Amino acid sequence: MVLYGWPAEGVGVWVLRYESEGDIPDDFGRLRLALTMEESIATMQEYDAEFAEDASQVPELRER
């Protein structure tokens, strides 16, 4: 599973990856409670999301 967070500043992308469902934290559902993208990104950061300044650096986005 791969999730993306696009900052309001329009620069870069946050990427959160999990290899399998077993890797997803038990409290992961709280990500759905975010009302804004900035709240989503803050929660993704708590789950160790990675930041890429350029979306073309993200393999999953290059494949699309």
C-alpha positions in Angstrom: 0.0 0.0 0.0 1.3 3.5 -0.9 -0.3 6.8 0.3 0.7 10.2 -0.9 0.4 13.6 0.7 0.7 16.7 -1.4 1.7 19.8 0.7 -0.4 23.0 0.2 2.9 24.9 -0.8 2.9 22.8 -3.9 6.4 21.6 -3.5 7.3 17.9 -3.1 5.2 14.9 -2.0 5.1 12.8 1.2 5.0 9.1 0.6 4.0 6.4 3.1 4.6 2.8 2.1 3.7 -0.5 3.6 4.7 -3.8 2.1 1.8 -5.8 3.5 -1.4 -5.3 5.5 0.4 -6.9 8.5 2.8 -3.9 8.5 0.0 -1.4 8.9 -0.2 0.0 12.5 -3.3 -0.9 14.5 -4.3 2.8 14.9 -3.9 3.6 11.2 -7.6 4.3 10.8 -7.0 7.7 12.5 -5.5 8.9 9.3 -9.1 9.0 7.9 -10.1 11.4 10.6 -7.9 14.2 9.1 -9.9 17.0 7.7 -7.2 18.6 5.6 -4.2 17.4 3.6 -1.9 19.1 6.2 -3.5 17.0 9.0 -3.0 13.9 6.8 0.6 14.7 6.2 1.2 15.3 10.0 -0.2 11.9 10.7 1.7 10.3 7.9 4.9 11.8 9.3 4.1 10.1 12.6 4.1 6.8 10.7 7.6 7.6 9.2 6.5 8.9 5.8 9.3 9.9 3.4 9.5 13.3 1.7 10.6 13.8 -1.9 11.2 17.3 -3.1 10.5 16.2 -6.7 7.6 13.8 -7.4 9.7 12.3 -10.2 11.9 10.8 -7.5 9.1 8.6 -6.3 9.2 5.3 -8.3 5.4 4.6 -8.0 4.6 8.0 -9.5 7.0 7.6 -12.4 5.2 4.4 -13.4 1.9 6.2 -13.9 
